[in-house]
Amino acid sequence: MKIRIKEDEKGNVAVLINFSTHSEKFDSNYERNKFFRGLYGWKQIIRSEKSEYRYQRNGLLNEIPHIKVDSSVFIVAMKEMERIIKYMKEWEDKIDYDFLKIFLEPEEYEKLKSENIKIR
């Protein structure tokens, strides 16, 4: 799949990504969790006799500014699509995904460029 979309002069083009998993196609819950952890990251807690250590393990979306719309829907800037496509292709036999080009208002696009936010 090759996507080529010319940005408008303001550069406010973004992509809405929607995906769904097919649980029956994953070999195990571990493999399904690996997909989600690779995308969203996770918090790891290690307990010892006297203390507890907490670590934030990053996923792809920790590195890419995005707007999380729902658990399986998010928005990224067009310039980040190559990384998203690469990740989704690794799992394409177990998930379905769609991309939709959208145009954001300038103030929304500025948020997208600089931070990870959640709509709701």
HUBELRA-V454680 format. One record per helix or strand. SS is the DSSP state (h for helix, s for strand). FROM is the first residue (numbers start at 1). TO is the last residue. Records with the same first field share a line. If there is no record, write none. Layout:
# HUBELRA-V454680
SS: FROM-TO, FROM-TO
This chain:
# HUBELRA-V454680
s: 13-21, 42-47, 52-57, 66-70, 73-77, 95-103, 117-118
h: 23-25, 29-40, 60-63, 78-90, 106-114
